[in-house]
Every structure is written in C-alpha cells, then in structure tokens.
C-alpha cells in the first residue's frame, strides 16, 4: 500500500469530510455516523413487531381456549391459563413482549371473564389483586427468562470467541513470517465476523504494506488507507463504530506489543453493521494474539539476520586470510629477489636472470590476483551491471582465445560454433572474461598437451556453450564446490587464487544464465554455460547478406 | 644510431612508473621529456614539439581525455594513453578524442616498444603516401585495384565488408573503436554498434583461417578492433 497523505488530522472534534462516491457530494462523517447507528434499530423493529404480534396471538388463542373450557366445564381459576400463556411468551420472546402479554392477559381476562363480562368494569375488588398478581408474575417471569437467555447467549459467544482465539493461536504458531501471521489473522477475523479483513504491516514509521487479505483480492480505498494510517500513527482504533472517522466503512485496529504499532487490521463489516461490544473485544483479542505472533516473527527474523551476518563475517575473515596469504607470497619473492639483485656481490648472470624472471612472474601473479579480487568485489556489490550489446558469440570466444593463447600453447582446442547463432545480448567484456577464466582453469588442471573443446549449440530459447577438457575430471560431489571462493583443487604445482570460476559463475548469473560443472563420460570435466537468447535487433540478420561485389565494384 | 631518436613526452604522475618508462625508452633510442601533471604537460608540449605522447589517463589535476583533445588541437603526433584494466570506457573516450592507441597497465617493455614503433611508423607516413598495398600473414590487400587475397586466392567481399577492411588497412596496427568504424563506414549518424560486429564476423569468415581464433583481425572487448600489421 502506498502512503496516502491524510487530508487533515481527523479528530473527533473536527470530523473529516470524505467524498461520497454515490452522490459526489461531501458528507459530514458525523451525520452519516448517526444514520449508521440508527440502522441497527431499524433492523430490530420487524423482530420486535413480530414478537408483539405473536404475544397478542398467544393471548387471543388463550382467551378462546379459556372461553371454550368455561363453556364446557366450570373452572374456578381461569387466570392460571393466562399466566401459562404469559410464561410461554416470556420464554420465547423478549421482555417487552412478555410485559405486553401480561397486560393483554389482564385486559382479556377482565373483559371476557370477569363479571360484568364484555366490559372492563370490575364488580368484585378481589379481581384487582388477581390482575396485579398476573401482571407482576408476567413481568418477573419475562425478566427471568430473558436473563437465562442472555447468559446462554453469552456462554455461546464466549465459546465462539475461545474457539476463534484457539484456532488463531494454533495457526499463528505455524506462521514464520509477517505475511503468514497476516494470513492466519485475516482468516480468523473473516470467519469470526463473516466479513472482509485486511492485514497491513508497518514498513516504516508511516508506511503500511498490505500483506494478507480475505478475500485475497480485497483492497483498501484511498480514504480507508487514510483510516489505517491514522491508526498506525495514533495507535488507537478508528473507523466505523469508533470515535474517529466513524463514517468510514472499515474499522481498523492497531496491533502492538509495546511501543510502536506493528500492524493494522482493517475489517470491512457487511453493509450497515458495525462491530460493537463483544465483537470489538473479540477483534481486539484476535489482534493481541496476532501482535504477539508478529513480534515473535520479527525477533526470529532478526536472529536469522544476525546469523547471516555472522556467516558473512566468517566468510570475510576467510577471504582476508586467503588474500593476505596470496598477496604476501609473491611480495615475499619480489622483495627477496629484488634485494638480492641490489646486492652487487651476486654476479652470476644465470642467477641474476633467474631472480629477475621470478620478480616479473610474481608481479604478474599479483596483478592477476588483484584483478580477480576487483572483479569479484565489483560483481558482488552489484556495481557491475552487464553493459549489454548485440554481439556474435564467435567474437567473444575469439577475444578470449587470443587472451589465453599462451596458457593453451601446445593444445588442440577445437571450437565448434554453429553458423546460424543469433546475436547475443551480452556484456562482451564480462562474457569474454568468463571464457578466459574457464579456459585458464582447464589449462591449469589438465595435463599439458591435452585437448580442450569448445562447443556451442542452440537449445530452444537458450544458448549452451560447453568447455570440455580431458583431464582427471572433478571428484564426485565437488561439482558445486569448484565454484566456491578460494576453493582450490589439490594439484601440486598449480597456483591459483580460487576466484576464477566463482567470477565466471557470477558473470553468468548477472546475465540471467548459469554456469555448471560436471564430468563427462570419457573422463574430463565439462563446464556448461547457459545463456538466454533474446530477440536480436532489426538489421542484424540481413547486415551480412549483401552479395559479394565483383572485383572493382562500387568504384 | 646517427640521427637523434624521436622525442617522447611522458605524462605520468607516478614517479616509479616514470622512472621505468624513462629507463626503457632512453635505452631504445628515444629522447624522453617528463611531465607529472596536466598543466606541466600543456606547458612542455609546445616548446618541445614531441614526436610521440605517452599519456596517463588518471592525472592529479585533470582528465587525460581532455588533455588528448587539447593536444589534438595543434599536434598530429601520435598519442598513446596508459590506462588501467577495467576502464574500457576511458580508453574508448581517449581513442575517440584522437588518441592513437592505448596500453593497459601493467604492461611490459616489449609491448610498450611495439606500440611506440607502430605509432611512430604511422606518423612517418603522410596522407599522400598512404599505403596502397598491404600485406600481413596470408592476407594481401591492394587498395588501388580493390583486390583482396588470402593465401593467393582472391576473396570476394561485399561493398560494406570492403569498406570496413579498407578502413582497417588504412589504420593497420592501430586500434579503431566501434564508433570510429561506424562513423567512417555507415556515416556520422549511424548508432547501431552491432552493424560493426556483424560485418567483422563476416569479414573474419573470409579472411581468417579460424574466425574463432582470429590472428589478423583482433577484438579488444569493449574497445574496438585492430588489424595487425605484423604477425609474430
């Protein structure tokens, strides 16, 4: 989610105005909030009316039954029938309906059964007491049944709540990252309230990132983002049913353990409902669980990073010790030979020549090491973005061959490149370096005079180049290790740095390709470069399709 | 040697490198003038009118490419720039600014002397006596008769290939950047560098024994091409 600036600080005293998408007019959120609050009552009204009607019907039926009974047999206490009816109403309906039933029962009894009949007059004062008792019993029973029903409902919602929390904590236990926590949380919220829910993790102090939502494509509108951001900033709930921005459809609550808000849950209740009372409490309880899980995930992530740092640190110190060794050895030779050459008592021309040669050789070795280190560092730090150009493979291979000519002296190096290879979108310097490194590696680790083959082929959308040698091959299981930095195969007389192949692989990867090593059937190693083939630019195919000019043509 | 050797102006701020260059050059008949900075070079160059410039691209008080451009305003003497590996863009800039060649540090004496020889020889030939016939290894090019032969057999080139080859022959031994070739062959507004690469690949197929191991027409990745004028 992008940070959207709040139009103003939305507070209770200055309710913000938001555009009403339907009318295009701006609606004061306070006004709409009142409407929203009135809605639940409207919702209740039909139920209440139904209860009243039912209460009246029950009393009517009772009256008819009582009249029937009285016409058949003489029953002294018909009022008991009415009390039964009031109890029935109280058990099935609300308090108001039971009070209504009691009143109706009294009125009906009075009208139909208390002499003089069919009037509300009462001849005998005794009946007033009966009326009072009927009314009182009706109210008491109504109240009692209501209380029982409420307790029952509370027990059910407690159970639901416990169930929801339990389910959530079980899922949270398995979550290993913030999106995992978010997914578990939105699922629990959506199940508990049957509505859309979104989980936004605080990225920076004032930036939220939507990591999970139910349904998964749910999004927050701009004004809803503003609610979420207000919550992030102030650490208090906002949106529908709260004191802040009640006109919004969503309600957002902050997730925090201590200190800063870690995340925000945004819930979009079904139209015209708000989460109040127990529902809000449940939402907040779910939020607390999620907050603890989020904190745990964050700490785990920090621990992981610390471990990675330690590993990097270890690698760095390994690198440093390897480098300092590799730097010192040639330096020691150069210093030793140089000082000896200064010493005029050494006059043997053969010895002087040997010393000079070793100075030059070691200096060259130092140069290679420094170059490799520089390459590696630059590839590592991402400074080297391949400078892609459209290049024929034969040109880079040719340039690499020119550079390794000396190392490959005395070897057969057949190069097989298909004639119809397209131009490649590669950095010619880097890919040339890759081939130089792989070829130098072959020159170092295979017997002098043995052949090295270079073969290229197109395989669908990729180019595959194999550099195959006839050496001893790679010990099985070491195929990946040869690409590790400072890994040097144990071979007497070979003085490498252990960076050539790692650099080559890094170059391949920077081009979206791969460099792998394997052993070939007949002995020897194969280094395989795989590069994606892009669509060559226009004019690359026909640029070479001119017909040869006759001698003297174009003059 | 009876005639005094060519004058080389070495512009290099590192004293040890200068010492090595001085020793190497004066040992081979060159007369060496040294400058440690951009300003010093600008002051010394006009009064000595050197035959060759050896120019380090990383000077403490200025850019070697700028100095190349300044020198080119009045001098036609060959300029060879010295630059580190990995700074191919600098080399291209210097070549495009008018430098004739470059040497990648670190380099050996042999390489240095070879480049200087090529540069001086080129400077010696004026445009009037531009080479008409060129021969290296199995390749023979007769620009007057528009004839190209490899191992005595005539080779048929397309007009574009011929123009590229003719350009390379004119500057045999010298490094030509992609931009220079593009401008000379395709015109000043051409930009698609891959035209050059495609033509080079085609040309190699016709003049090289093994295009994957060029001996005559070598590539310096990221910089350009050089038609060798001698094969060792």
Interface residues (C-beta under 8 A of the other chain):
Chain A: X360 X363 X367 X371 X374 X375 X378 X387 X389 X390 X391 X392 X394 X395 X396 X397 X398 X399 X401 X402 X413 X415 X417 X423 X428 X429 X432 X454 X536 X537 X539 X540 X543 X544 X546 X547 X548 X549 X550 X551 X552 X553 X554 X555
Chain B: X85 X86 X88 X106 X108 X145 X146 X147 X154 X156 X157 X158 X159 X160 X161 X162 X192 X193 X194 X195 X197 X198 X199 X200 X201 X202 X204 X210 X211 X212 X213 X214 X218 X219 X220 X221 X222
